[in-house]
Amino acid sequence: MSTPLTETETSYKSVLKDMRSANPEVLRETARDVFQEKIAGMNKDQISSSAGENNSGTAAVMDVFSESDRIPKFDYKELSVGRVLGRGTFCIVRECNFNPTSTGSLGSSSSRGSFLGRLAGGSTHSPAGNNSKNKARSSSGHRSVSSDRSLSAHPNRFQRRGKNRSRYVMKQLSPDLKDTNKISYLKGIVDLAFETRILSSLDHENIIKLEATSYCDPFSEGYFILLEKVNETLAKKIKGWMDLDRQCKGITGVFTGSKSKIQRLNSERIVAAYDLAVGMRYLHEHRVVFRDLKPDNVGFNYVGVLKIFDFGLAKVLDDRERTKDGLYKMTQKTGAVRYMSPENAQGKPYGLSTDVYSWSMILWFVLALEPPFALYTEPMIEERVCKRNYRPKLFKSWSPRISMLINQCWRENPFERPSFADVVEEMKMELVEVDPQLAEMVEQSGDLLQTPGIQE
């Protein structure tokens, strides 16, 4: 005999039944209500730098979907949409450019004018280091922690040279969701709205840039966002490093300058890990927990600058969810199990340090050139890694600093993990030891120098 449903369970099933039979317009209005309810009690000062600067844009962030000039807005007719680049649970990402014959025909604004001016000039970004956040200094005159520039944005030997032209992608809900899975359609609307809200508040060279949105708001049919394009994911980059590593260790490596290639390989990997830590430090300074940090959500743009992207699971910490010990009651088992912190995987409260754990697993992957727990199934990871504290092997060929840092970052106790501010400082010292030629770049990375244009 089955157990009778409680009143709450009966009500929940009734709601699901209503949702499955609801038309798209009703679902969009429901999504709007859910979104507004989630942010109703949030403190408007939550998205601000921990360095203490006055963030005058915070109020605008909370009203990002208004008709303000802060974010450029375009109509679908102004775009030339190309091939599909990727599909997620809710969204589809397509290659996108602007139709020069129609751009600007649907009104103008200061943000549109600035954006189109940069488009005509062949650049989609303001000069590196020119944003207000990067210029911030403390009252003592020192640079704020967040002012360090990434090394992949530095004019170094790791950058690929190419034409300096704008590249974009358009992200929007999969068009068939409203007919095939209405619950996912509702969730997707809310997730894309939150992703827009978070990205609109961020301005860092290692964070994917929100270039523009559609004229309609996220709860209207056809809403989309425009992002800068990522040409290569870290997952794909690691495969290239694997191939190069095999070549250098093979018999042909003796005749092809393997020593210099290995030096470059080691330096490039440490630079990538450093830049990822710099980007994550910026997010944590702004109380954003990413929750899905993995090689597939890290990439490089067309000049090789590292970018963190796909903020669908990212969340601004909400003090209403804070526990007495300083962690947060957030959705459990969020992200990829292989990179997921034990507390997240076990449904316990967690905080910013969950991302630090994920970063340590990525660093291990980058250095070992094989996935962590490659032969483990998800149940094995949950049992051995999360419950019995298994960790991947630390290789003797790695520096003591790197081994110690990884060991600290993947500790079972989230309070014993370092912050990304500490991680960045350790990685800076590692960079200089791995490649002395990087010393000047590390020193300049905080000087807010404008990156020269890319030469063909």
C-alpha positions as CSV (number, residue, x, y, z in Angstrom):
1,M,0.0,0.0,0.0
2,S,1.4,3.4,-1.0
3,T,1.8,6.1,1.7
4,P,-0.9,8.9,1.4
5,L,0.4,12.2,0.1
6,T,0.8,15.1,2.6
7,E,-1.1,18.3,2.0
8,T,2.2,20.0,0.8
9,E,3.0,17.2,-1.6
10,T,-0.5,17.3,-3.0
11,S,-0.3,21.0,-3.5
12,Y,3.1,20.7,-5.2
13,K,1.8,18.1,-7.6
14,S,-1.1,20.3,-8.4
15,V,1.2,23.2,-9.1
16,L,3.3,21.0,-11.5
17,K,0.1,19.9,-13.3
18,D,-1.0,23.5,-13.7
19,M,2.5,24.4,-15.0
20,R,2.5,21.6,-17.6
21,S,-0.8,22.8,-19.0
22,A,0.0,26.5,-18.8
23,N,0.6,28.6,-22.0
24,P,4.0,30.3,-22.5
25,E,2.6,33.7,-21.6
26,V,1.5,32.5,-18.2
27,L,4.8,30.7,-17.7
28,R,6.7,33.9,-18.5
29,E,4.7,35.9,-16.0
30,T,5.2,33.2,-13.4
31,A,9.0,33.4,-14.1
32,R,8.8,37.2,-13.5
33,D,7.1,36.7,-10.2
34,V,9.7,34.0,-9.1
35,F,12.6,36.3,-10.1
36,Q,11.2,39.3,-8.3
37,E,10.4,37.3,-5.2
38,K,14.0,36.0,-5.1
39,I,15.6,39.4,-5.2
40,A,12.9,41.3,-3.2
41,G,14.7,41.0,0.2
42,M,18.3,41.2,-1.0
43,N,20.4,44.0,0.1
44,K,21.1,46.4,-2.7
45,D,24.7,46.7,-1.5
46,Q,25.5,43.0,-1.8
47,I,27.2,43.3,-5.2
48,S,30.0,45.6,-4.2
49,S,33.8,45.3,-3.9
50,S,35.2,44.1,-0.6
51,A,37.9,46.7,-1.1
52,G,35.3,49.2,0.1
53,E,34.9,51.5,-2.9
54,N,31.6,53.2,-3.4
55,N,29.7,51.3,-6.1
56,S,27.4,53.8,-7.6
57,G,26.2,51.3,-10.1
58,T,24.6,48.9,-7.6
59,A,21.2,50.4,-7.8
60,A,21.3,50.2,-11.6
61,V,22.3,46.5,-11.3
62,M,19.1,45.8,-9.4
63,D,17.1,47.5,-12.2
64,V,19.2,46.2,-15.1
65,F,16.1,45.4,-17.1
66,S,14.8,49.0,-17.2
67,E,15.1,51.3,-20.2
68,S,18.4,52.6,-18.9
69,D,21.4,53.5,-21.2
70,R,23.8,51.4,-19.2
71,I,23.6,48.3,-21.3
72,P,23.2,48.5,-25.1
73,K,20.0,47.0,-26.4
74,F,19.4,45.7,-29.9
75,D,16.6,44.2,-31.9
76,Y,16.9,40.7,-33.5
77,K,16.6,42.3,-36.9
78,E,19.9,44.1,-36.3
79,L,21.8,40.8,-36.0
80,S,23.2,38.3,-38.4
81,V,22.8,35.0,-36.6
82,G,25.1,32.1,-37.6
83,R,25.8,28.5,-36.7
84,V,25.0,26.8,-33.4
85,L,28.1,26.7,-31.1
86,G,26.6,25.0,-28.1
87,R,23.5,23.8,-26.3
88,G,22.9,23.6,-22.6
89,T,20.1,22.4,-20.4
90,F,18.0,25.5,-21.1
91,C,19.8,27.6,-23.7
92,I,21.3,27.6,-27.1
93,V,24.3,29.6,-28.2
94,R,24.9,30.8,-31.7
95,E,27.6,32.7,-33.5
96,C,26.4,36.3,-34.1
97,N,27.5,39.5,-35.9
98,F,25.8,42.8,-36.6
99,N,23.9,43.6,-39.8
100,P,25.6,46.9,-41.0
101,T,22.5,47.9,-43.0
102,S,20.1,47.9,-40.1
103,T,22.3,48.6,-37.1
104,G,21.2,51.8,-35.4
105,S,17.9,52.0,-37.2
106,L,15.9,51.3,-34.1
107,G,16.8,54.2,-32.0
108,S,20.0,55.3,-30.3
109,S,21.4,55.7,-26.8
110,S,24.8,56.6,-25.4
111,S,25.6,53.0,-24.7
112,R,24.6,51.9,-28.2
113,G,26.6,54.7,-29.7
114,S,29.7,53.8,-27.7
115,F,29.3,50.2,-28.5
116,L,28.8,50.8,-32.2
117,G,31.7,53.1,-32.3
118,R,34.0,50.4,-30.9
119,L,32.4,48.0,-33.4
120,A,33.3,50.2,-36.3
121,G,36.8,50.6,-34.9
122,G,37.3,46.8,-34.8
123,S,37.2,46.5,-31.0
124,T,34.5,45.4,-28.6
125,H,36.2,46.4,-25.4
126,S,37.4,49.5,-23.7
127,P,41.2,49.5,-23.2
128,A,42.3,47.0,-20.5
129,G,42.4,48.6,-17.1
130,N,40.2,51.6,-18.0
131,N,37.1,50.6,-16.1
132,S,36.2,52.2,-12.8
133,K,36.6,49.0,-10.8
134,N,40.2,48.5,-12.0
135,K,41.1,52.1,-11.3
136,A,39.9,51.9,-7.7
137,R,42.5,52.7,-5.0
138,S,42.3,52.6,-1.3
139,S,42.4,55.7,0.8
140,S,46.1,55.1,1.4
141,G,46.7,55.4,-2.3
142,H,47.5,51.8,-2.9
143,R,45.9,49.8,-5.6
144,S,42.9,47.7,-4.5
145,V,43.4,43.9,-4.7
146,S,41.1,43.6,-7.7
147,S,43.3,45.9,-9.8
148,D,45.8,43.2,-10.9
149,R,45.6,42.5,-14.6
150,S,45.6,39.0,-15.9
151,L,48.7,37.7,-17.6
152,S,46.8,36.3,-20.6
153,A,45.7,39.9,-21.4
154,H,49.4,41.0,-21.3
155,P,51.2,41.3,-24.6
156,N,53.1,38.1,-24.1
157,R,54.3,35.2,-26.2
158,F,51.3,33.1,-25.4
159,Q,48.8,35.3,-27.3
160,R,47.7,34.2,-30.7
161,R,48.0,36.9,-33.3
162,G,45.0,37.5,-35.6
163,K,42.8,40.2,-37.1
164,N,41.5,42.6,-34.5
165,R,37.8,42.2,-35.3
166,S,34.7,41.9,-33.1
167,R,33.2,38.5,-32.4
168,Y,30.0,37.7,-30.5
169,V,27.6,35.0,-29.5
170,M,23.9,35.2,-28.9
171,K,22.5,33.2,-26.0
172,Q,18.8,32.6,-25.6
173,L,16.3,29.9,-24.5
174,S,16.0,26.8,-26.7
175,P,12.9,27.6,-28.8
176,D,11.4,24.1,-28.4
177,L,11.4,24.2,-24.5
178,K,8.1,26.0,-24.2
179,D,6.5,23.0,-26.0
180,T,8.5,20.1,-24.9
181,N,9.3,20.9,-21.2
182,K,7.4,23.8,-19.7
183,I,9.0,23.4,-16.3
184,S,12.4,23.7,-17.8
185,Y,11.2,26.6,-19.9
186,L,10.2,28.5,-16.7
187,K,13.5,27.6,-14.9
188,G,15.4,28.7,-18.0
189,I,13.8,32.1,-18.1
190,V,14.7,32.7,-14.4
191,D,18.2,31.4,-14.9
192,L,18.9,33.6,-17.9
193,A,17.4,36.6,-16.1
194,F,19.8,36.0,-13.1
195,E,22.8,35.5,-15.5
196,T,22.0,38.9,-17.1
197,R,21.7,40.5,-13.7
198,I,25.0,39.1,-12.5
199,L,27.0,39.8,-15.7
200,S,25.7,43.3,-15.9
201,S,27.4,44.1,-12.6
202,L,30.8,42.6,-13.5
203,D,33.7,44.2,-15.4
204,H,36.9,42.2,-15.5
205,E,39.1,41.0,-18.3
206,N,38.9,37.3,-17.1
207,I,35.0,37.4,-17.0
208,I,33.0,36.9,-20.1
209,K,31.6,40.3,-21.1
210,L,27.9,41.1,-21.5
211,E,28.0,43.2,-24.6
212,A,24.3,43.9,-25.0
213,T,20.7,42.5,-24.6
214,S,17.6,42.5,-26.6
215,Y,15.1,45.4,-26.3
216,C,12.6,43.2,-24.5
217,D,13.1,42.1,-21.0
218,P,14.0,38.5,-19.9
219,F,10.4,37.6,-19.3
220,S,9.3,38.4,-22.9
221,E,9.3,36.1,-25.9
222,G,12.5,36.2,-27.9
223,Y,14.8,37.6,-25.2
224,F,18.5,37.2,-25.8
225,I,21.9,38.4,-24.5
226,L,25.0,39.1,-26.6
227,L,28.3,37.9,-25.2
228,E,31.9,38.1,-26.4
229,K,32.9,34.9,-28.1
230,V,35.1,32.2,-26.6
231,N,37.1,30.5,-29.3
232,E,38.5,27.6,-27.3
233,T,37.6,26.1,-23.9
234,L,40.1,25.1,-21.3
235,A,39.1,21.5,-21.8
236,K,40.1,21.7,-25.5
237,K,43.3,23.6,-24.5
238,I,44.3,20.8,-22.1
239,K,43.9,18.3,-24.9
240,G,46.4,20.3,-26.9
241,W,48.8,20.4,-24.0
242,M,48.4,16.6,-23.7
243,D,49.5,16.2,-27.4
244,L,52.4,18.6,-27.0
245,D,53.5,16.8,-23.8
246,R,53.5,13.4,-25.6
247,Q,55.5,14.9,-28.5
248,C,58.1,16.3,-26.2
249,K,58.5,13.0,-24.3
250,G,58.6,10.9,-27.4
251,I,61.7,10.0,-29.5
252,T,61.0,12.9,-31.9
253,G,61.2,15.4,-29.1
254,V,65.0,15.0,-29.0
255,F,65.2,16.5,-32.5
256,T,62.5,19.2,-32.2
257,G,63.7,21.4,-29.4
258,S,61.6,19.6,-26.7
259,K,63.3,21.5,-23.8
260,S,62.1,24.9,-25.0
261,K,58.6,23.4,-25.7
262,I,58.4,21.9,-22.2
263,Q,59.4,25.3,-20.7
264,R,56.6,27.0,-22.7
265,L,54.1,24.3,-21.8
266,N,54.8,24.6,-18.1
267,S,54.7,28.4,-18.2
268,E,51.5,28.5,-20.2
269,R,49.7,26.2,-17.8
270,I,50.7,28.1,-14.7
271,V,49.6,31.4,-16.4
272,A,46.2,29.9,-17.2
273,A,45.8,28.7,-13.6
274,Y,46.9,32.1,-12.3
275,D,44.5,34.0,-14.6
276,L,41.6,31.7,-13.5
277,A,42.4,32.5,-9.9
278,V,42.5,36.3,-10.6
279,G,39.1,36.1,-12.3
280,M,37.6,34.0,-9.4
281,R,39.1,36.4,-6.8
282,Y,37.2,39.2,-8.6
283,L,33.9,37.3,-8.4
284,H,34.4,36.5,-4.7
285,E,35.1,40.2,-4.0
286,H,31.7,40.9,-5.4
287,R,30.1,38.1,-3.3
288,V,29.4,35.9,-6.4
289,V,29.8,32.2,-6.0
290,F,30.2,30.5,-9.4
291,R,29.3,26.9,-8.3
292,D,30.1,25.3,-11.6
293,L,33.8,25.8,-12.1
294,K,35.1,23.3,-14.6
295,P,37.3,23.2,-17.8
296,D,34.2,23.4,-20.0
297,N,33.2,26.7,-18.4
298,V,36.6,28.4,-18.8
299,G,37.9,29.5,-22.2
300,F,40.0,31.8,-24.3
301,N,39.0,34.5,-26.7
302,Y,40.5,35.1,-30.1
303,V,43.6,36.7,-28.7
304,G,44.1,34.1,-26.0
305,V,42.7,36.0,-22.9
306,L,41.2,33.6,-20.4
307,K,37.5,34.0,-19.7
308,I,35.2,32.5,-17.2
309,F,31.8,32.0,-18.8
310,D,28.3,30.3,-18.3
311,F,27.0,32.0,-15.2
312,G,23.7,30.0,-15.3
313,L,24.5,28.5,-11.8
314,A,26.3,31.5,-10.4
315,K,24.7,33.2,-7.4
316,V,25.1,36.3,-5.4
317,L,25.4,35.4,-1.7
318,D,22.1,36.1,0.1
319,D,22.4,37.0,3.8
320,R,18.9,35.5,4.3
321,E,20.5,32.1,3.6
322,R,23.5,32.6,5.9
323,T,24.0,30.1,8.7
324,K,25.5,30.8,12.1
325,D,28.9,29.6,11.0
326,G,29.1,31.8,8.0
327,L,28.1,29.3,5.3
328,Y,24.9,29.5,3.1
329,K,22.0,27.2,2.6
330,M,22.1,27.0,-1.2
331,T,20.9,24.4,-3.7
332,Q,22.8,21.2,-3.1
333,K,24.7,19.2,-5.6
334,T,25.1,22.2,-7.9
335,G,27.7,21.8,-10.7
336,A,29.8,19.0,-12.0
337,V,30.4,16.2,-9.5
338,R,34.1,15.7,-10.5
339,Y,34.9,19.3,-9.5
340,M,32.2,19.7,-6.7
341,S,33.2,20.3,-3.1
342,P,32.3,17.6,-0.6
343,E,30.0,20.0,1.3
344,N,28.1,20.8,-1.8
345,A,27.9,17.2,-3.0
346,Q,26.6,16.1,0.5
347,G,23.8,18.7,0.6
348,K,25.5,20.7,3.4
349,P,25.7,24.6,3.6
350,Y,28.6,26.0,1.6
351,G,30.1,29.3,0.7
352,L,32.8,30.9,-1.5
353,S,35.3,28.2,-0.6
354,T,33.4,25.7,-2.7
355,D,34.9,27.4,-5.8
356,V,38.4,27.2,-4.3
357,Y,38.0,23.4,-4.1
358,S,36.9,23.3,-7.8
359,W,39.9,25.4,-8.8
360,S,42.3,23.0,-7.1
361,M,40.8,20.1,-9.1
362,I,41.2,22.1,-12.3
363,L,44.8,23.0,-11.4
364,W,45.5,19.3,-10.8
365,F,44.0,18.5,-14.2
366,V,46.1,21.2,-15.9
367,L,49.4,19.9,-14.4
368,A,48.7,16.2,-14.5
369,L,47.2,16.4,-17.9
370,E,44.5,13.8,-17.0
371,P,41.1,14.3,-15.4
372,P,41.0,14.0,-11.6
373,F,39.4,10.6,-10.6
374,A,39.4,9.6,-14.3
375,L,38.2,6.1,-13.6
376,Y,35.7,7.0,-10.9
377,T,32.0,6.9,-11.4
378,E,29.8,9.5,-9.8
379,P,28.8,7.2,-6.9
380,M,32.5,6.4,-6.4
381,I,33.3,10.1,-6.2
382,E,30.5,10.7,-3.7
383,E,31.6,7.7,-1.5
384,R,35.4,7.9,-1.7
385,V,36.1,11.6,-2.3
386,C,33.3,13.3,-0.4
387,K,32.8,10.9,2.5
388,R,36.3,9.2,2.8
389,N,38.4,12.2,1.8
390,Y,40.2,10.6,-1.1
391,R,42.3,13.0,-3.3
392,P,44.4,12.6,-6.4
393,K,48.1,11.9,-6.2
394,L,50.5,14.9,-5.9
395,F,53.5,14.3,-8.2
396,K,57.0,14.7,-7.0
397,S,57.9,16.7,-10.1
398,W,55.7,19.5,-9.0
399,S,57.1,22.3,-6.9
400,P,56.6,22.2,-3.1
401,R,54.6,25.4,-3.3
402,I,52.1,24.1,-5.9
403,S,51.7,20.8,-4.0
404,M,51.1,22.6,-0.7
405,L,48.6,25.0,-2.4
406,I,46.6,22.3,-4.0
407,N,46.5,20.3,-0.7
408,Q,45.2,23.4,1.1
409,C,42.6,24.2,-1.5
410,W,41.0,20.8,-1.6
411,R,40.8,20.3,2.2
412,E,37.6,18.7,3.5
413,N,37.0,21.5,5.9
414,P,35.8,24.6,3.9
415,F,37.1,26.9,6.6
416,E,40.7,25.6,6.2
417,R,40.9,26.5,2.5
418,P,42.6,29.7,1.4
419,S,40.8,32.6,-0.3
420,F,41.5,33.4,-3.9
421,A,43.4,36.5,-2.8
422,D,45.9,34.1,-1.0
423,V,45.9,31.8,-4.0
424,V,46.8,34.6,-6.4
425,E,49.7,35.7,-4.3
426,E,51.1,32.1,-4.1
427,M,50.6,31.7,-7.9
428,K,52.5,34.9,-8.5
429,M,55.5,33.5,-6.7
430,E,55.2,30.2,-8.6
431,L,55.1,32.0,-11.9
432,V,58.4,33.8,-11.3
433,E,60.1,30.5,-10.3
434,V,58.7,28.6,-13.3
435,D,59.8,31.2,-15.8
436,P,62.0,34.1,-14.7
437,Q,61.0,36.0,-17.8
438,L,57.5,36.2,-16.4
439,A,58.8,38.3,-13.5
440,E,58.3,41.6,-15.3
441,M,54.9,40.6,-16.5
442,V,53.8,39.7,-13.0
443,E,55.1,43.1,-11.8
444,Q,53.3,44.9,-14.6
445,S,50.0,43.0,-14.2
446,G,48.9,45.4,-11.5
447,D,50.1,48.6,-13.2
448,L,46.9,49.1,-15.2
449,L,48.8,49.6,-18.4
450,Q,46.8,49.7,-21.6
451,T,47.3,46.5,-23.7
452,P,48.6,47.4,-27.1
453,G,46.4,46.5,-30.1
454,I,46.9,43.1,-31.6
455,Q,49.1,43.1,-34.7
456,E,48.2,40.9,-37.7
